[in-house]
Structure formats: C-alpha cells, structure tokens
Amino acid sequence: EAEALFLAGLPGPAAQLGLGTVVAAAQLKVMAALPGELRSRASRLVERFHLDAAGWFQHDEAVPHLPALAQAVWDSRAVAMTYERGDRTVERVVGPLGLVLKGGVWYIVALADGGQIRTFRGSRVSAARILDDVVERPAGFDLASYWTESSAAYERESPSVQIVVRLPGDRVLPLADAVGESAVREAERLDVPDPEGWVHLRLRLTWPDEVAGRLLAAGSRLEVLEPPEIRARVIEIAGRVVARYRDATVAAGGTGRGDGVEAGSA
C-alpha cells in the first residue's frame, strides 16, 4: 500500500488542485511510519520509477480556477463560470460532479443545460465563483463509468475520413508521430505491388480539415493516394510552402531556389 502511494503520480496534479503540500506531507508521514525494510523499498521505488502522464511536446495548460472548481466538487456547490468556447464567451451556472485529468489536460464534468451532464475543458474557464446552491448528484452517477462511455462516444462520433497512403517501411514511425499512434496501429496494410517496395496503408483519421497538414508533417517520403480531395489539399499546401520560400529567397536577392530544392518541386 505504501509503494502504491508513491507510484500514484500525484505531485503534479495535486499541486494544480492546491493540494501539493498535503500530498507531500502524507508521503513523508507514511515514509516515517514504515519499518526500516519497507522504508528502504519505498525509497528505491521513488528512485527508480517516475510517472509522467502527459504526451511529448505538450505543456501543461494553465487552469487558474482549478482549486475553486475542486472545492466546488468537494462541497457539492454550484459554480457560476465564464467559459471560452472558441467562437464566443458564455456565462454558465453548472453543478460540478467531478474532475478528470486526461493526457495532462483537466476536464470538469458537471450538470448543465437543465440537468444534462456535460464536459468542459478546464483551461477554458476564465472565471469561476462558487455559489451557495447545493448540487444534487444524480442517483447512481459514477464518474469513471461516465468518462469511459463519453470518451468512447466522442471518438466514435468525431468526423473522420479514410486515407490511403504509400511510404517506405522505415517512415511508419514518423507517420505515427504526425497522425497518432492509434491511427497507425489500427491501419489496414494493403497487399498492393509497389515499384519502390513501399508500404500501402489505409487509415481512419479524425477531423478531415486538419488531415492534410498532419500528413505533410510526416515528411516528403509519403504520398497520399486517396481520397482525391485530400491529395489535392496536400498538393495545394505543399505548393504554397514552396512558393513562400521561393518568394522570400527572391526578395533577399537569391535565385528563387532553396538549398537542394528545385523550384516547382512539391
């Protein structure tokens, strides 16, 4: 049990919740209360294992009102909050039911819109004020079950598009970095002869408007074969990139060609 406490990976999230010193104190008390042998095992565990749940190249989002939201969850109090929806700012009164940390991002699960359970991104809460109104939790509500079901529904219902690409076998990893490991892991490998021995994959990618840019991030040794509209979009973006660098080079007195890139190549 003591080892599990030190493996909980809580210091970072606890600090965001305003509980960093409490968790640290609890760990110190547990450590001091352990017999010598178990204390040594716990110390070795801390020295040898570290949990970091966030993905690479992701910075923690600022969630300045997280402690207030956590307090509202704990006390079952409603919250009047200002929420940034991207296109506009809205004022809402919600009944927080729980907080979820997913991939380094905090989410608030709360009652809203006449008793409907909704999920809000913590970093988009620009103001929060705890109210005196008591929040009645729905009978049988389980935060973990709700999150699992809502996450699956979100992934299932997100707009998606089927893509067929060809690339060398050693470029699959950069493709996974660009579009996501799960998309590549679930991709269908097509049995298609290729003059260069490249691999052909059929992938399902979400958010079609962003797909072309993500595929370009995989590098020049990847070709989009289908669908035609995504292929055309990739060509368009690549052409604009080449044109921008060509214009910048000409403006600087160059030849209009970048190092090792012929004008017009994309």
C-alpha positions, 0 to 999 in steps of 0.5 A: 500500500505504501509503494502504491502511494508513491507510484500514484503520480500525484505531485503534479496534479495535486499541486494544480488542485492546491493540494501539493503540500498535503500530498507531500506531507502524507508521503513523508508521514507514511515514509516515517511510519514504515519499518526500516525494510519497507522504508528502504523499498519505498525509497528505491521505488521513488528512485527508480520509477517516475510517472509522467502522464502527459504526451511529448511536446505538450505543456501543461495548460494553465487552469487558474480556477482549478482549486475553486472548481475542486472545492466546488466538487468537494462541497457539492456547490454550484459554480457560476463560470465564464467559459471560452468556447472558441467562437464566443464567451458564455456565462454558465451556472453548472453543478460540478460532479467531478474532475478528470485529468486526461493526457495532462489536460483537466476536464470538469464534468458537471450538470448543465443545460437543465440537468444534462451532464456535460464536459468542459475543458478546464483551461477554458474557464476564465472565471469561476465563483462558487455559489451557495446552491447545493448540487444534487448528484444524480442517483447512481452517477459514477464518474469513471463509468461516465468518462469511459462511455463519453470518451468512447462516444466522442471518438466514435462520433468525431468526423473522420475520413479514410486515407490511403497512403504509400511510404517506405517501411522505415517512415511508419514511425514518423507517420505515427508521430504526425497522425497518432499512434492509434491511427497507425496501429489500427491501419489496414496494410494493403497487399498492393505491388509497389515499384519502390517496395513501399508500404500501402496503408489505409487509415481512419483519421479524425477531423478531415480539415486538419488531415492534410497538414498532419500528413505533410508533417510526416515528411516528403517520403509519403504520398497520399493516394486517396481520397482525391480531395485530400491529395489535392489539399496536400498538393495545394499546401505543399505548393504554397510552402514552396512558393513562400520560400521561393518568394522570400529567397527572391526578395533577399536577392537569391535565385528563387531556389532553396538549398537542394530544392528545385523550384516547382518541386512539391 
